[in-house]
Amino acid sequence: MKVVRTFPRLLAFALTFLMVLTSTLSSNFIAHAQRRGARGRNRTAGENRASAGTNPKVDQSNRSFNTEVKRMIAEIDQRNIERTVRRLVSFGTRNTLSAQDNPTRGIGAARDYLYNEFSQIAQGSGGRLTVEKQTFEQPAAPPPQGRVPRATLITNVVATLRGSQAESADRVYVVSGHYDSMCTSPTDADCDAPGANDDASGVAAVLEMARVMSKRQFDATIIFMAVAGEEQGLLGATYFAEQAKAKNMNIEAMFTNDIVGNSLGGNGVRDPRTVRVFSEGVPSNETTQEATTRRSVGGENDSSSRQLARFIKDVGDLYVPAARVQLVYRRDRYGRGGDHIPFLERGFAAIRFCEPNEDYRHQHQNVRTENGVAYGDLPEFVDYSYIATVARLNAASLAMLALAPARPKGVGIVTGQLTNDTEIRWTANTEPDLAGYEIVWRETSAPLWTNSRAVGNVTSFVMRGMSKDNYFFGVRAVDRTGNRSPVSYPRPVARSAR
Ligand SMILES: [Zn+2]
Protein backbone atom coordinates (compact mmCIF):
# COMPACT_ATOMS: atom_id res chain seq x y z
CA MET A 1 0.00 0.00 0.00
CA LYS A 2 1.38 3.41 -0.97
CA VAL A 3 1.96 5.84 1.88
CA VAL A 4 1.77 9.02 -0.15
CA ARG A 5 -1.53 9.87 -1.76
CA THR A 6 -2.19 12.77 -4.03
CA PHE A 7 -4.39 15.52 -2.61
CA PRO A 8 -7.35 15.03 -5.00
CA ARG A 9 -7.47 11.32 -4.20
CA LEU A 10 -7.44 12.09 -0.50
CA LEU A 11 -10.23 14.61 -0.96
CA ALA A 12 -12.29 12.13 -2.98
CA PHE A 13 -11.73 9.47 -0.37
CA ALA A 14 -12.80 11.80 2.45
CA LEU A 15 -15.92 12.86 0.55
CA THR A 16 -16.86 9.26 -0.17
CA PHE A 17 -16.34 8.37 3.45
CA LEU A 18 -18.55 11.28 4.58
CA MET A 19 -21.29 10.30 2.13
CA VAL A 20 -21.26 6.73 3.36
CA LEU A 21 -21.28 7.88 6.95
CA THR A 22 -24.28 10.15 6.52
CA SER A 23 -26.32 7.81 4.34
CA THR A 24 -26.15 4.63 6.39
CA LEU A 25 -28.69 3.50 8.94
CA SER A 26 -27.81 3.60 12.59
CA SER A 27 -27.22 -0.14 12.92
CA ASN A 28 -24.92 -0.02 9.95
CA PHE A 29 -23.16 2.91 11.49
CA ILE A 30 -22.53 0.87 14.62
CA ALA A 31 -21.09 -1.94 12.53
CA HIS A 32 -18.89 0.57 10.76
CA ALA A 33 -17.63 2.00 14.02
CA GLN A 34 -17.00 -1.48 15.37
CA ARG A 35 -14.98 -2.32 12.32
CA ARG A 36 -12.94 0.84 12.66
CA GLY A 37 -12.25 -0.13 16.25
CA ALA A 38 -11.24 -3.59 15.18
CA ARG A 39 -8.94 -2.14 12.55
CA GLY A 40 -7.05 -0.23 15.16
CA ARG A 41 -6.21 -3.44 16.96
CA ASN A 42 -5.08 -5.25 13.84
CA ARG A 43 -1.70 -4.72 12.31
CA THR A 44 -1.66 -6.19 8.85
CA ALA A 45 -2.48 -4.17 5.77
CA GLY A 46 -4.67 -7.02 4.63
CA GLU A 47 -6.93 -6.62 7.61
CA ASN A 48 -7.14 -2.89 7.04
CA ARG A 49 -8.46 -3.47 3.57
CA ALA A 50 -10.52 -6.45 4.58
CA SER A 51 -13.00 -4.89 6.94
CA ALA A 52 -16.10 -4.81 4.75
CA GLY A 53 -19.18 -6.93 5.36
CA THR A 54 -21.81 -7.90 2.82
CA ASN A 55 -24.20 -4.98 2.96
CA PRO A 56 -23.57 -2.83 -0.11
CA LYS A 57 -24.81 0.23 1.77
CA VAL A 58 -21.99 -0.10 4.22
CA ASP A 59 -19.30 -1.80 2.41
CA GLN A 60 -18.87 -1.05 -1.24
CA SER A 61 -16.84 2.10 -0.73
CA ASN A 62 -14.36 0.21 1.39
CA ARG A 63 -13.78 -2.77 -0.81
CA SER A 64 -10.85 -2.83 -3.13
CA PHE A 65 -10.89 -4.74 -6.38
CA ASN A 66 -8.44 -7.43 -7.15
CA THR A 67 -7.36 -5.81 -10.41
CA GLU A 68 -5.94 -9.06 -11.76
CA VAL A 69 -9.32 -10.76 -11.39
CA LYS A 70 -10.97 -7.82 -13.19
CA ARG A 71 -8.44 -8.16 -16.00
CA MET A 72 -8.93 -11.92 -16.14
CA ILE A 73 -12.71 -11.81 -16.56
CA ALA A 74 -12.36 -9.10 -19.21
CA GLU A 75 -10.43 -11.67 -21.28
CA ILE A 76 -13.50 -13.91 -21.51
CA ASP A 77 -14.45 -13.65 -25.17
CA GLN A 78 -17.96 -14.34 -26.43
CA ARG A 79 -16.55 -15.21 -29.88
CA ASN A 80 -14.76 -18.23 -28.39
CA ILE A 81 -17.96 -19.21 -26.62
CA GLU A 82 -20.00 -18.98 -29.83
CA ARG A 83 -17.40 -21.04 -31.71
CA THR A 84 -17.60 -23.80 -29.08
CA VAL A 85 -21.41 -23.87 -29.06
CA ARG A 86 -21.62 -24.07 -32.86
CA ARG A 87 -18.94 -26.76 -32.99
CA LEU A 88 -20.77 -28.88 -30.41
CA VAL A 89 -24.03 -28.43 -32.36
CA SER A 90 -22.22 -29.55 -35.54
CA PHE A 91 -21.98 -33.12 -34.19
CA GLY A 92 -25.71 -33.50 -34.92
CA THR A 93 -26.58 -35.25 -31.69
CA ARG A 94 -24.71 -35.63 -28.43
CA ASN A 95 -27.18 -38.07 -26.92
CA THR A 96 -25.32 -40.27 -24.43
CA LEU A 97 -26.58 -43.35 -26.31
CA SER A 98 -25.33 -42.10 -29.71
CA ALA A 99 -22.21 -43.24 -31.59
CA GLN A 100 -18.91 -43.16 -29.70
CA ASP A 101 -16.65 -44.02 -32.63
CA ASN A 102 -17.95 -41.79 -35.42
CA PRO A 103 -15.53 -38.85 -35.92
CA THR A 104 -18.20 -36.42 -37.14
CA ARG A 105 -21.55 -37.33 -35.52
CA GLY A 106 -22.51 -38.35 -32.01
CA ILE A 107 -21.27 -38.00 -28.46
CA GLY A 108 -17.89 -39.63 -29.16
CA ALA A 109 -16.97 -36.85 -31.58
CA ALA A 110 -18.00 -34.24 -29.02
CA ARG A 111 -16.00 -35.98 -26.28
CA ASP A 112 -12.83 -36.03 -28.44
CA TYR A 113 -13.31 -32.42 -29.51
CA LEU A 114 -13.58 -31.27 -25.90
CA TYR A 115 -10.62 -33.38 -24.79
CA ASN A 116 -8.51 -31.81 -27.56
CA GLU A 117 -9.67 -28.26 -26.71
CA PHE A 118 -8.82 -28.65 -23.01
CA SER A 119 -5.50 -30.28 -23.97
CA GLN A 120 -4.58 -27.32 -26.18
CA ILE A 121 -5.34 -24.95 -23.33
CA ALA A 122 -3.21 -27.12 -21.03
CA GLN A 123 -0.22 -26.73 -23.36
CA GLY A 124 -0.14 -23.02 -22.59
CA SER A 125 -0.41 -23.47 -18.83
CA GLY A 126 3.17 -24.41 -18.03
CA GLY A 127 2.10 -27.90 -16.99
CA ARG A 128 -0.31 -26.71 -14.31
CA LEU A 129 -3.51 -27.72 -16.16
CA THR A 130 -3.85 -31.46 -16.67
CA VAL A 131 -6.61 -33.13 -18.68
CA GLU A 132 -8.09 -36.61 -18.42
CA LYS A 133 -11.03 -38.65 -19.61
CA GLN A 134 -12.92 -40.26 -16.78
CA THR A 135 -14.70 -43.23 -18.38
CA PHE A 136 -17.00 -45.72 -16.67
CA GLU A 137 -19.60 -48.27 -17.67
CA GLN A 138 -23.14 -47.38 -16.70
CA PRO A 139 -25.20 -50.56 -16.18
CA ALA A 140 -28.41 -50.94 -18.15
CA ALA A 141 -31.51 -49.35 -16.64
CA PRO A 142 -34.17 -49.75 -19.34
CA PRO A 143 -37.29 -47.60 -19.63
CA PRO A 144 -39.73 -46.94 -18.11
CA GLN A 145 -37.69 -46.79 -14.87
CA GLY A 146 -34.36 -45.79 -16.40
CA ARG A 147 -33.08 -44.09 -19.55
CA VAL A 148 -30.22 -46.50 -20.33
CA PRO A 149 -31.54 -49.38 -22.48
CA ARG A 150 -28.18 -51.23 -22.45
CA ALA A 151 -24.89 -50.93 -20.57
CA THR A 152 -23.16 -47.79 -21.89
CA LEU A 153 -19.72 -46.23 -21.56
CA ILE A 154 -19.92 -42.66 -20.29
CA THR A 155 -16.98 -40.24 -20.31
CA ASN A 156 -16.42 -37.05 -18.32
CA VAL A 157 -13.69 -34.71 -19.58
CA VAL A 158 -11.88 -33.36 -16.53
CA ALA A 159 -9.27 -30.56 -16.55
CA THR A 160 -7.51 -29.83 -13.26
CA LEU A 161 -5.71 -26.56 -12.48
CA ARG A 162 -3.57 -27.45 -9.50
CA GLY A 163 -3.43 -24.90 -6.67
CA SER A 164 -0.12 -23.10 -6.24
CA GLN A 165 -0.07 -22.92 -2.42
CA ALA A 166 0.94 -26.32 -1.04
CA GLU A 167 -1.20 -25.99 2.09
CA SER A 168 -4.27 -25.10 -0.02
CA ALA A 169 -3.85 -27.30 -3.10
CA ASP A 170 -5.96 -30.17 -1.76
CA ARG A 171 -8.93 -27.81 -1.47
CA VAL A 172 -10.93 -28.16 -4.68
CA TYR A 173 -13.57 -26.13 -6.54
CA VAL A 174 -15.43 -27.80 -9.39
CA VAL A 175 -17.15 -26.01 -12.28
CA SER A 176 -19.15 -28.07 -14.73
CA GLY A 177 -21.47 -28.20 -17.73
CA HIS A 178 -22.97 -31.26 -19.47
CA TYR A 179 -22.04 -31.94 -23.10
CA ASP A 180 -24.72 -34.56 -23.77
CA SER A 181 -28.03 -33.49 -25.34
CA MET A 182 -31.45 -34.88 -26.14
CA CYS A 183 -34.39 -34.32 -28.48
CA THR A 184 -37.95 -35.06 -27.38
CA SER A 185 -37.17 -38.65 -26.40
CA PRO A 186 -34.19 -39.09 -24.03
CA THR A 187 -33.44 -42.53 -25.48
CA ASP A 188 -33.55 -41.53 -29.16
CA ALA A 189 -29.91 -41.66 -30.22
CA ASP A 190 -30.55 -40.86 -33.90
CA CYS A 191 -32.66 -37.69 -33.98
CA ASP A 192 -30.90 -34.32 -34.28
CA ALA A 193 -30.36 -32.94 -30.77
CA PRO A 194 -28.42 -29.68 -31.21
CA GLY A 195 -28.46 -28.83 -27.49
CA ALA A 196 -27.10 -25.33 -28.11
CA ASN A 197 -28.49 -23.95 -24.88
CA ASP A 198 -28.91 -27.26 -23.01
CA ASP A 199 -26.10 -27.49 -22.46
CA ALA A 200 -23.48 -26.45 -25.00
CA SER A 201 -23.86 -23.02 -23.35
CA GLY A 202 -22.59 -24.32 -20.01
CA VAL A 203 -19.77 -26.35 -21.58
CA ALA A 204 -18.63 -23.40 -23.70
CA ALA A 205 -18.57 -21.19 -20.60
CA VAL A 206 -16.47 -23.74 -18.70
CA LEU A 207 -14.00 -24.13 -21.59
CA GLU A 208 -13.57 -20.36 -21.86
CA MET A 209 -13.03 -20.11 -18.09
CA ALA A 210 -10.32 -22.76 -18.32
CA ARG A 211 -8.62 -20.75 -21.06
CA VAL A 212 -8.37 -17.50 -19.11
CA MET A 213 -7.91 -19.00 -15.63
CA SER A 214 -5.17 -21.48 -16.52
CA LYS A 215 -2.87 -18.52 -17.26
CA ARG A 216 -3.08 -17.54 -13.58
CA GLN A 217 -2.20 -19.03 -10.23
CA PHE A 218 -4.63 -19.69 -7.42
CA ASP A 219 -3.96 -21.03 -3.93
CA ALA A 220 -6.54 -23.81 -4.23
CA THR A 221 -7.29 -26.26 -7.05
CA ILE A 222 -9.98 -25.64 -9.70
CA ILE A 223 -11.48 -28.47 -11.78
CA PHE A 224 -13.11 -27.57 -15.12
CA MET A 225 -15.40 -30.36 -16.21
CA ALA A 226 -17.68 -31.39 -19.08
CA VAL A 227 -19.84 -34.36 -18.10
CA ALA A 228 -22.13 -36.70 -20.02
CA GLY A 229 -25.21 -38.72 -19.08
CA GLU A 230 -27.02 -35.73 -17.54
CA GLU A 231 -30.17 -36.29 -19.57
CA GLN A 232 -29.98 -40.02 -18.71
CA GLY A 233 -30.24 -39.20 -14.97
CA LEU A 234 -27.24 -37.07 -13.88
CA LEU A 235 -25.01 -40.09 -14.49
CA GLY A 236 -21.64 -38.46 -15.24
CA ALA A 237 -21.86 -36.03 -12.33
CA THR A 238 -23.02 -38.82 -10.01
CA TYR A 239 -20.00 -40.94 -10.93
CA PHE A 240 -17.57 -38.04 -10.39
CA ALA A 241 -19.15 -37.09 -7.05
CA GLU A 242 -19.16 -40.71 -5.85
CA GLN A 243 -15.49 -41.13 -6.78
CA ALA A 244 -14.67 -37.85 -5.04
CA LYS A 245 -16.41 -39.02 -1.89
CA ALA A 246 -14.67 -42.41 -1.99
CA LYS A 247 -11.29 -40.70 -2.40
CA ASN A 248 -12.12 -38.28 0.41
CA MET A 249 -11.57 -35.33 -1.91
CA ASN A 250 -12.00 -31.97 -0.23
CA ILE A 251 -14.47 -30.38 -2.66
CA GLU A 252 -15.41 -27.09 -1.02
CA ALA A 253 -17.83 -26.00 -3.75
CA MET A 254 -19.33 -27.16 -7.03
CA PHE A 255 -21.02 -25.02 -9.70
CA THR A 256 -23.12 -26.46 -12.50
CA ASN A 257 -23.86 -24.27 -15.51
CA ASP A 258 -26.93 -25.68 -17.21
CA ILE A 259 -29.14 -23.71 -19.64
CA VAL A 260 -27.19 -20.47 -19.34
CA GLY A 261 -27.54 -19.28 -22.93
CA ASN A 262 -30.85 -17.58 -23.57
CA SER A 263 -31.83 -14.05 -22.61
CA LEU A 264 -35.24 -14.11 -24.36
CA GLY A 265 -37.84 -16.10 -22.43
CA GLY A 266 -40.80 -18.06 -23.71
CA ASN A 267 -42.82 -15.37 -21.93
CA GLY A 268 -41.43 -12.73 -24.32
CA VAL A 269 -39.28 -11.10 -21.63
CA ARG A 270 -35.78 -10.13 -22.75
CA ASP A 271 -33.44 -10.00 -19.77
CA PRO A 272 -29.74 -10.04 -20.63
CA ARG A 273 -28.64 -9.29 -17.05
CA THR A 274 -30.31 -11.66 -14.60
CA VAL A 275 -28.52 -14.89 -13.69
CA ARG A 276 -30.34 -17.27 -11.37
CA VAL A 277 -28.31 -19.00 -8.68
CA PHE A 278 -30.21 -21.94 -7.20
CA SER A 279 -29.12 -23.09 -3.73
CA GLU A 280 -30.76 -25.52 -1.36
CA GLY A 281 -31.58 -24.47 2.21
CA VAL A 282 -31.91 -27.76 4.08
CA PRO A 283 -28.95 -29.99 3.16
CA SER A 284 -29.83 -33.00 0.99
CA ASN A 285 -27.66 -35.19 3.25
CA GLU A 286 -28.99 -33.88 6.57
CA THR A 287 -29.04 -36.41 9.38
CA THR A 288 -32.01 -36.96 11.72
CA GLN A 289 -30.06 -35.40 14.55
CA GLU A 290 -29.26 -32.30 12.48
CA ALA A 291 -32.94 -32.02 11.55
CA THR A 292 -33.86 -32.09 15.24
CA THR A 293 -31.43 -29.26 15.98
CA ARG A 294 -32.76 -27.24 13.06
CA ARG A 295 -36.34 -27.54 14.27
CA SER A 296 -35.18 -26.22 17.62
CA VAL A 297 -33.02 -23.23 16.70
CA GLY A 298 -33.42 -22.66 12.94
CA GLY A 299 -30.75 -22.73 10.26
CA GLU A 300 -32.89 -23.89 7.33
CA ASN A 301 -31.63 -20.81 5.43
CA ASP A 302 -27.95 -21.39 6.25
CA SER A 303 -26.64 -24.50 4.52
CA SER A 304 -23.11 -24.37 3.11
CA SER A 305 -24.67 -24.15 -0.37
CA ARG A 306 -26.69 -21.10 0.68
CA GLN A 307 -23.51 -19.46 2.05
CA LEU A 308 -21.86 -20.22 -1.29
CA ALA A 309 -24.72 -18.55 -3.16
CA ARG A 310 -24.41 -15.43 -0.96
CA PHE A 311 -20.67 -15.40 -1.63
CA ILE A 312 -21.34 -15.48 -5.39
CA LYS A 313 -23.75 -12.57 -5.06
CA ASP A 314 -21.13 -10.51 -3.18
CA VAL A 315 -18.50 -11.23 -5.82
CA GLY A 316 -20.90 -10.69 -8.72
CA ASP A 317 -22.16 -7.35 -7.44
CA LEU A 318 -18.56 -6.18 -7.16
CA TYR A 319 -16.88 -7.67 -10.23
CA VAL A 320 -19.59 -8.26 -12.83
CA PRO A 321 -21.88 -5.22 -12.98
CA ALA A 322 -23.34 -6.58 -16.25
CA ALA A 323 -24.96 -9.36 -14.21
CA ARG A 324 -27.84 -9.15 -11.76
CA VAL A 325 -27.38 -12.13 -9.48
CA GLN A 326 -30.80 -13.45 -8.50
CA LEU A 327 -30.51 -15.80 -5.55
CA VAL A 328 -33.22 -18.44 -5.70
CA TYR A 329 -33.65 -20.13 -2.35
CA ARG A 330 -34.50 -23.61 -3.63
CA ARG A 331 -32.44 -26.54 -4.88
CA ASP A 332 -33.65 -26.35 -8.48
CA ARG A 333 -36.74 -25.53 -10.51
CA TYR A 334 -40.02 -27.43 -10.01
CA GLY A 335 -39.82 -30.90 -11.52
CA ARG A 336 -36.28 -30.34 -12.80
CA GLY A 337 -32.81 -31.31 -11.63
CA GLY A 338 -29.17 -30.77 -12.42
CA ASP A 339 -25.64 -32.00 -11.87
CA HIS A 340 -25.26 -30.16 -8.55
CA ILE A 341 -27.71 -32.62 -6.92
CA PRO A 342 -25.41 -35.69 -6.74
CA PHE A 343 -22.81 -33.42 -5.10
CA LEU A 344 -25.36 -32.13 -2.57
CA GLU A 345 -26.44 -35.68 -1.75
CA ARG A 346 -22.84 -36.50 -0.85
CA GLY A 347 -22.38 -33.51 1.42
CA PHE A 348 -20.61 -31.08 -0.95
CA ALA A 349 -21.76 -27.45 -1.21
CA ALA A 350 -23.14 -26.91 -4.72
CA ILE A 351 -25.25 -24.46 -6.71
CA ARG A 352 -26.79 -24.19 -10.16
CA PHE A 353 -26.46 -21.25 -12.54
CA CYS A 354 -29.39 -20.82 -14.94
CA GLU A 355 -30.92 -18.20 -17.23
CA PRO A 356 -33.89 -16.18 -15.83
CA ASN A 357 -36.72 -16.99 -18.27
CA GLU A 358 -36.63 -20.31 -20.07
CA ASP A 359 -38.14 -20.97 -23.48
CA TYR A 360 -39.43 -24.55 -23.46
CA ARG A 361 -39.88 -24.54 -27.25
CA HIS A 362 -36.09 -24.68 -27.42
CA GLN A 363 -35.39 -27.41 -24.85
CA HIS A 364 -35.70 -31.19 -25.30
CA GLN A 365 -37.58 -30.77 -28.60
CA ASN A 366 -37.24 -32.41 -31.99
CA VAL A 367 -36.15 -29.74 -34.45
CA ARG A 368 -39.27 -28.84 -36.44
CA THR A 369 -41.71 -26.07 -37.35
CA GLU A 370 -45.29 -26.49 -36.23
CA ASN A 371 -48.02 -23.92 -36.91
CA GLY A 372 -45.31 -21.42 -37.71
CA VAL A 373 -43.52 -22.01 -34.40
CA ALA A 374 -39.85 -23.07 -34.52
CA TYR A 375 -39.00 -25.85 -32.05
CA GLY A 376 -35.54 -27.13 -31.18
CA ASP A 377 -32.45 -26.09 -29.21
CA LEU A 378 -30.71 -24.27 -32.05
CA PRO A 379 -27.70 -21.92 -31.94
CA GLU A 380 -29.70 -18.98 -33.37
CA PHE A 381 -31.76 -18.88 -30.17
CA VAL A 382 -28.66 -18.41 -28.00
CA ASP A 383 -27.32 -15.05 -26.75
CA TYR A 384 -23.52 -15.40 -26.72
CA SER A 385 -22.97 -12.14 -24.91
CA TYR A 386 -25.20 -13.45 -22.12
CA ILE A 387 -23.18 -16.67 -21.82
CA ALA A 388 -20.05 -14.53 -21.53
CA THR A 389 -21.64 -12.62 -18.64
CA VAL A 390 -22.46 -15.91 -16.89
CA ALA A 391 -18.90 -17.13 -17.51
CA ARG A 392 -17.48 -13.93 -15.97
CA LEU A 393 -19.67 -14.39 -12.90
CA ASN A 394 -18.43 -17.97 -12.55
CA ALA A 395 -14.79 -17.09 -13.13
CA ALA A 396 -14.75 -14.17 -10.69
CA SER A 397 -16.43 -16.33 -8.02
CA LEU A 398 -14.06 -19.26 -8.58
CA ALA A 399 -11.05 -16.95 -8.49
CA MET A 400 -12.11 -15.33 -5.24
CA LEU A 401 -12.84 -18.75 -3.70
CA ALA A 402 -9.51 -20.21 -4.78
CA LEU A 403 -7.52 -17.13 -3.70
CA ALA A 404 -9.19 -16.90 -0.27
CA PRO A 405 -8.50 -19.16 2.70
CA ALA A 406 -10.73 -22.18 3.32
CA ARG A 407 -14.01 -21.41 5.03
CA PRO A 408 -13.61 -21.92 8.78
CA LYS A 409 -14.05 -25.48 10.07
CA GLY A 410 -15.38 -26.75 13.39
CA VAL A 411 -17.45 -23.62 13.93
CA GLY A 412 -19.58 -23.77 17.05
CA ILE A 413 -21.88 -21.45 18.95
CA VAL A 414 -21.52 -22.10 22.67
CA THR A 415 -24.84 -22.96 24.30
CA GLY A 416 -23.68 -24.35 27.65
CA GLN A 417 -25.04 -21.54 29.81
CA LEU A 418 -27.73 -18.91 29.54
CA THR A 419 -26.17 -15.54 28.74
CA ASN A 420 -26.96 -12.41 26.74
CA ASP A 421 -23.54 -12.58 25.09
CA THR A 422 -22.67 -14.91 22.21
CA GLU A 423 -19.50 -16.96 22.15
CA ILE A 424 -18.40 -18.47 18.83
CA ARG A 425 -15.40 -20.77 18.38
CA TRP A 426 -13.70 -22.50 15.46
CA THR A 427 -10.66 -24.52 14.50
CA ALA A 428 -7.46 -22.66 13.54
CA ASN A 429 -6.76 -22.41 9.81
CA THR A 430 -3.13 -23.33 9.07
CA GLU A 431 -2.73 -21.78 5.62
CA PRO A 432 0.38 -19.54 5.64
CA ASP A 433 -1.31 -16.41 4.27
CA LEU A 434 -4.12 -16.36 6.83
CA ALA A 435 -4.57 -12.95 8.47
CA GLY A 436 -7.58 -13.54 10.69
CA TYR A 437 -11.33 -13.95 10.89
CA GLU A 438 -14.52 -11.96 10.66
CA ILE A 439 -17.75 -12.60 12.48
CA VAL A 440 -20.81 -11.77 10.40
CA TRP A 441 -24.37 -11.45 11.57
CA ARG A 442 -27.89 -10.51 10.54
CA GLU A 443 -31.41 -10.37 11.91
CA THR A 444 -32.99 -13.83 11.73
CA SER A 445 -35.49 -12.59 9.14
CA ALA A 446 -32.85 -11.06 6.84
CA PRO A 447 -31.98 -12.93 3.63
CA LEU A 448 -28.32 -11.78 3.42
CA TRP A 449 -25.55 -11.08 5.91
CA THR A 450 -25.76 -7.42 6.88
CA ASN A 451 -22.88 -6.81 9.30
CA SER A 452 -19.34 -7.93 9.90
CA ARG A 453 -16.59 -7.42 12.42
CA ALA A 454 -12.90 -8.27 12.12
CA VAL A 455 -11.83 -10.14 15.27
CA GLY A 456 -8.16 -10.86 14.53
CA ASN A 457 -6.31 -14.16 14.33
CA VAL A 458 -8.09 -15.95 17.17
CA THR A 459 -10.15 -19.15 17.42
CA SER A 460 -12.97 -17.88 19.58
CA PHE A 461 -14.72 -14.60 20.16
CA VAL A 462 -17.47 -13.26 22.41
CA MET A 463 -19.99 -10.83 20.93
CA ARG A 464 -20.85 -8.82 24.02
CA GLY A 465 -24.43 -7.70 24.43
CA MET A 466 -25.64 -9.64 21.40
CA SER A 467 -27.76 -12.67 22.18
CA LYS A 468 -27.51 -15.75 19.94
CA ASP A 469 -31.30 -16.00 20.31
CA ASN A 470 -31.78 -12.74 18.39
CA TYR A 471 -29.35 -13.01 15.44
CA PHE A 472 -27.82 -15.46 13.06
CA PHE A 473 -24.02 -15.46 13.29
CA GLY A 474 -21.31 -16.84 11.02
CA VAL A 475 -17.52 -16.79 10.65
CA ARG A 476 -15.28 -16.32 7.64
CA ALA A 477 -11.52 -16.36 7.16
CA VAL A 478 -9.49 -13.50 5.64
CA ASP A 479 -6.01 -13.64 4.12
CA ARG A 480 -3.28 -10.99 4.11
CA THR A 481 -4.45 -9.48 0.83
CA GLY A 482 -8.01 -9.18 2.07
CA ASN A 483 -9.54 -12.18 0.28
CA ARG A 484 -12.44 -13.60 2.28
CA SER A 485 -13.76 -17.15 2.42
CA PRO A 486 -17.47 -17.97 2.29
CA VAL A 487 -19.19 -17.89 5.67
CA SER A 488 -19.41 -20.96 7.91
CA TYR A 489 -22.56 -21.26 9.96
CA PRO A 490 -22.05 -22.57 13.50
CA ARG A 491 -23.47 -25.71 15.05
CA PRO A 492 -24.49 -25.58 18.69
CA VAL A 493 -21.72 -26.85 20.98
CA ALA A 494 -21.99 -27.31 24.72
CA ARG A 495 -18.72 -25.85 25.93
CA SER A 496 -16.36 -23.05 25.12
CA ALA A 497 -12.91 -24.00 23.79
CA ARG A 498 -11.10 -22.52 26.77
ZN1 LIG B 1 -29.36 -29.54 -19.04
Residues whose N, C-alpha, C, O or C-beta is under 5 A from the ligand:
A	BS01	ZN	D198 D199 D258
